[in-house]
Amino acid sequence: MKLVLGSGSPRRRELLAQLGVTPADIRPPDIDEDPRKGELPRPYCVRLAREKAEAIPCGPDEIVLSADTTVALGRRILGKPADEKEAAGFLTALSGRRHRVITAVAVKRGDRIWERDVVTQVKMKSLSNEELNAYLQSGDWRGKAGGYGIQGPAGAFIPWINGSFTAVVGLPLAETAGLLSAAGYPLYKAVS
C-alpha cells in the first residue's frame, strides 16, 4: 500500500515522519474551504477533512490521508487569516481566553472512508501589544488556523492545553495511527 498525503502542510509531513511514515505522494486537494451559512466549527472541520479525501483521485493500491484543523472561539470559526490585519484580529480575540482547536482526519481506501476528529482545549495568555506586534512581524501566522502555530514562537503564548498537542499542530498522531491501521496501511510492519 502507498500512502498519499492529501495536504500541502509541511507540519503534517513532519508529524507523519514521527510515525516513521513518508508519503509516496503529496496531492493537496483543491476544494472550497468556506464555511456554509450557520455551520458550526466541529461539523465544518469534519466535512472539510472528508471532502479533501474525496477530492483526491487514488489507485487501488493507494490510501489517502487528509485532515483539517480549525480554531473555534465559541461558535466562531477562525480559519487561516487572509492578511496581517485579520491575523491581528484573530490573536486579539484569542488573547487571554480559552478556545478549541479541532482537527479532523479522513483516511480513504477505495470507496471507504475512516474518520476521527479531536477537540483540544487551548488557553492563550493575555498578549501585550509588544508580543502581538513581534509575532505578526515574524510572519509565523501565515497559513495557520487561528493565526498562530503552537509549535513555533506562539508556543510561548500557550500556558495550558487539555488534549492532543499533535492535533493542535495539525495531525493527532494516536488517532491517525489508528485510522491508517484500520485502512490496512502497514504502519508497524516492515514495508517491502
ABEGO torsion letter per residue (X at the ends): XBBBBBBABAAAAAAAAAAGBBBABBBBBBBBABBBBGBBAAAAAAAAAAAAAAABBBBAABBBBBBBBBBBBEABBBBBBABAAAAAAAAAAABGBBBBBBBBBBBBBEABBBBBBBBBBBBBBBBBAAAAAAAAAAGAABGBBGGBBAABAAAAABABBBEBAAAAAGBBAAAAAAAAAAAGBBAABBBX
